[in-house]
Amino acid sequence: MNAVAERQRRRIARAAAFLARRPLPAGLDLRFDVKTVVPGRWPRHIMDAWRLP
């Protein structure tokens, strides 16, 4: 998780809280993925980096 700055984590947490207060359409799940891009390395995809409570 070090690739995501604290400010970004707070924004994602606020977005998750906002979405948690609204009903999702039937059959849809919500997840937050992270894509990291570092020079000289392949991009990394972290699926379901945060889980809603």
C-alpha positions in Angstrom: 0.0 0.0 0.0 3.0 2.3 0.1 2.4 3.3 -3.5 -0.8 5.1 -2.5 -0.3 8.2 -0.5 -2.2 8.9 2.7 -4.2 11.7 1.0 -5.2 9.3 -1.7 -6.2 6.7 0.8 -8.4 9.3 2.6 -10.1 10.2 -0.6 -10.8 6.6 -1.5 -12.2 6.0 2.1 -14.5 9.0 1.6 -15.7 7.7 -1.7 -16.3 4.2 -0.2 -18.3 5.7 2.6 -20.3 7.7 0.1 -21.0 4.7 -2.0 -21.8 2.5 1.0 -24.8 4.8 1.8 -26.3 4.1 -1.5 -27.9 0.9 -2.7 -26.0 -0.9 -5.5 -28.0 -2.3 -8.4 -28.8 -6.0 -8.0 -25.9 -8.3 -8.9 -23.2 -5.6 -8.7 -20.3 -5.7 -6.3 -18.1 -2.8 -5.4 -14.3 -3.1 -5.2 -11.4 -0.7 -5.4 -8.3 -1.8 -7.4 -4.9 -0.1 -7.5 -2.6 0.1 -10.5 1.0 1.0 -9.7 3.3 2.3 -12.4 7.0 2.5 -11.5 9.7 3.4 -14.1 11.6 0.4 -15.2 9.1 -2.1 -13.9 5.9 -3.7 -15.2 2.7 -2.1 -14.0 1.2 -3.9 -11.0 -2.5 -4.5 -10.5 -3.7 -5.0 -6.9 -7.2 -6.2 -7.0 -9.6 -5.4 -4.2 -7.1 -3.3 -2.4 -9.7 -2.1 0.1 -12.8 -3.8 1.3 -15.9 -2.1 2.5 -17.0 -3.1 6.0 
